[in-house]
Amino acid sequence: MTPNIDHLTEAELIDLNRRIVERLKFLAQMRAHARMLDFSVGDRVSFQPDGRPVLFGVLTRYNKKTVTVITEGGEHWTVSPHLLRKVMDVAPDSPARQSALPLGHP
């Protein structure tokens, strides 16, 4: 059922818009939180930033909607939990690790 908004005043429409935006933000935050529960601080994870190779690191902190990851190179990244993948703790030159890397990555 679609609500009829034709009879609402401008002030009522502005208030409705504000409440809808807040509700959408809340739902997005709940989804991010639920996804965060798939990970624990100290987990080894991977993610792939746009235009870069896959990065590996350790999840170090939960934020409100993201997590902080420290990569093997010492970089601090703020990452949305839906972009993370858990990885096995394997040696850097192992076949399991190499298979997780994109083609052409050393």
N, C-alpha and C positions, 0 to 999 in steps of 0.2 A: 504494500500500500504506500503510495507516494503522498507525502503531506502536501496540502495546498498552501503555498506561500504567497499567493497573489494578494491576499487581504492584509498582509503584514506591512507595517510602516517601515520607513527607512531605518529608524532606530532599532526596531525589533529585528530587522534583517541583519543589521550589524551585530547585534547581540547573538543572534542565532549563528552567524558566521564564526564569531569568536568561540562559541561553545563547540561548534563542529571541529574547528581547527584544534582546540585543546583536546578533544576526544580522540582525534586522529593521532596527535602526538602521543597521548597516553597509550593507545593501542600499539603504536610502533615501539615505544619504550618497553612494553610488556613482551612483545615478540623478541626484542633484543635481549631482554633479561632471561627469557626462557632459553634462548640459544646459548647464552653465557653459562647456563647451568650444565651444558654439555662439556665444559672445560673447567679445569682447576688451575689455580696459581701454581706454577712450576711445570705445567704440561709443555711438552715440545710440540710446536705447531709450525705450519707453513701457510703462506699466503702469497698471492701474486699481485703486486701493484701494477697499475696500468703502465705499459711500456717498459716493464722491467722483468727480469727473470724471477722465478720462484724464490722467495726468501724463507729461511728457516730461523727459528728463534724459540725463546721461552716466554710463555705468558707470565707477566710479573704483577699485573694489577687489573682489577675490575674498575671501570669508570661507570658513569651513569648509563650510557648507551654503547660504550665501546670497551675494549680492553687494551692494555699496553703490552707490547711485545718488544723484547730486546733481541735483536737479530744476532747471528753468529759474528757479524762484523761490528757489533757494539752499537748499532743504530737503535734508537727508540722510535717505535711506530705506534700510533693510535689506530686501531683496526676495528672495524665492525665485526662482531662475532660471526656473522653469516659468511664472511670471506675466509675464515680460518678452517684448517684441516689439522686433525691430530696426526702426528707422525711418530713412528717407532723410533726409539733411541738407538741409532745404528752408527757405525763408524763412517767418517766422511767419504771414504773411497769404496764403501761396500756396494755390491750390485743392487741391493734393495734401495739404497739412497739414490744411486745413479738412475734407477728406473723412475724415480719420482721427479727427476729434473726434466725440463723441456729439452728437446733436441738442440744440439749445438752448445749447450751449457757445459763448461769445464768441470 
